[in-house]
Amino acid sequence: MRRMRKYVEVHLGESIDLSMLAGVAGLSVHHFAGQFKQSAGATPHLYLMKKGVERAEEMFVQTGLSLVDAVGFSTKVIQRAISALCPVLRLESFGGHNASNK
């Protein structure tokens, strides 16, 4: 897990897929996915999304960039990522949009 976390930290801005992470861990994709979810409490996909949001937050705070510029994605993508990670948050926090405007 440590090696995989370091890989994610270094390559977060790139496209990372499950087979890459499994390769870094030295496991089959199926075995890696099961082991990862058991040890991390989340799927690899949710873990990567969480790390991406955390990185964007750091850039947002440190550089003063807008959240969209810090992440490099559209507002809709950011809304989906945050909603997936934090279901209690409502999309209204993004300028008055509601969940029905997906």
Backbone torsions as a table, in degrees:
resi	resn	phi	psi	omega
1	MET	NA	-37.9	-177.8
2	ARG	-61.7	-43.9	-179.8
3	ARG	-64.0	-40.8	179.6
4	MET	-66.0	-42.0	178.8
5	ARG	-62.5	-40.0	178.0
6	LYS	-64.4	-41.5	177.8
7	TYR	-59.4	-46.6	179.9
8	VAL	-61.4	-43.6	179.7
9	GLU	-58.5	-43.3	-177.4
10	VAL	-75.0	-37.0	-171.8
11	HIS	-108.3	18.4	-173.7
12	LEU	-58.9	-34.3	-179.0
13	GLY	-76.9	-5.6	-179.3
14	GLU	-100.9	173.7	175.8
15	SER	-78.6	120.0	179.8
16	ILE	-119.3	126.5	177.7
17	ASP	-116.9	171.6	-175.1
18	LEU	-60.1	-39.3	-179.2
19	SER	-66.1	-33.9	176.1
20	MET	-64.0	-47.4	-178.7
21	LEU	-64.2	-40.1	177.9
22	ALA	-62.8	-40.8	177.7
23	GLY	-62.4	-42.6	177.6
24	VAL	-62.2	-38.4	180.0
25	ALA	-79.6	-13.3	-179.1
26	GLY	74.3	31.7	-177.9
27	LEU	-127.7	161.8	171.6
28	SER	-67.7	158.6	-179.8
29	VAL	-58.1	-46.3	-178.3
30	HIS	-62.6	-47.3	-178.5
31	HIS	-66.0	-41.3	179.4
32	PHE	-61.2	-46.9	-177.6
33	ALA	-59.1	-43.9	178.8
34	GLY	-66.3	-45.5	179.6
35	GLN	-64.1	-40.7	-178.7
36	PHE	-62.4	-49.6	-178.5
37	LYS	-61.7	-38.1	179.8
38	GLN	-66.7	-42.4	-176.2
39	SER	-84.0	-33.6	-176.5
40	ALA	-95.2	-18.1	-179.4
41	GLY	77.8	10.6	178.6
42	ALA	-151.5	160.9	176.3
43	THR	-72.1	158.6	176.1
44	PRO	-56.6	-37.4	179.8
45	HIS	-61.2	-48.2	179.0
46	LEU	-64.5	-36.9	176.9
47	TYR	-60.4	-46.8	179.4
48	LEU	-63.8	-40.1	177.6
49	MET	-62.8	-43.5	180.0
50	LYS	-61.6	-44.9	179.5
51	LYS	-63.0	-39.0	177.9
52	GLY	-64.0	-41.9	178.2
53	VAL	-66.2	-41.2	178.0
54	GLU	-61.9	-43.1	178.7
55	ARG	-63.4	-42.3	178.6
56	ALA	-62.7	-40.6	178.9
57	GLU	-62.0	-43.7	177.9
58	GLU	-60.5	-46.4	179.4
59	MET	-63.6	-39.9	-179.9
60	PHE	-60.5	-46.6	-178.2
61	VAL	-71.2	-44.0	-173.5
62	GLN	-77.1	-32.4	-173.8
63	THR	-107.8	-17.9	-176.9
64	GLY	79.6	7.1	175.9
65	LEU	-64.4	155.9	172.5
66	SER	-68.0	158.9	-179.5
67	LEU	-60.3	-39.5	179.1
68	VAL	-63.3	-43.6	178.8
69	ASP	-67.9	-38.2	-179.5
70	ALA	-64.7	-39.1	-178.2
71	VAL	-85.1	-35.7	-177.0
72	GLY	82.2	17.9	179.0
73	PHE	-124.4	167.7	176.6
74	SER	-72.2	161.8	178.8
75	THR	-59.1	-37.9	-179.6
76	LYS	-62.4	-40.3	178.4
77	VAL	-65.5	-41.8	178.6
78	ILE	-62.4	-44.2	178.8
79	GLN	-59.0	-44.9	-179.7
80	ARG	-63.7	-42.8	-178.9
81	ALA	-64.1	-46.8	-179.1
82	ILE	-67.2	-39.7	178.1
83	SER	-63.1	-38.2	179.0
84	ALA	-67.9	-36.2	-178.6
85	LEU	-83.1	-32.8	-175.6
86	CYS	-131.2	77.4	-175.6
87	PRO	-59.7	-19.7	179.8
88	VAL	-74.5	-20.8	179.3
89	LEU	-74.4	143.3	177.7
90	ARG	-104.2	150.9	-179.3
91	LEU	-69.3	-10.6	178.0
92	GLU	-59.4	-23.9	-180.0
93	SER	-69.8	-4.9	178.3
94	PHE	-107.6	52.9	173.0
95	GLY	82.2	31.1	173.5
96	GLY	88.6	2.0	176.4
97	HIS	-71.8	148.0	177.1
98	ASN	-114.8	169.4	-174.1
99	ALA	-61.7	-21.2	-179.1
100	SER	-78.5	-8.5	179.8
101	ASN	-94.7	33.3	-179.2
102	LYS	-67.3	NA	NA
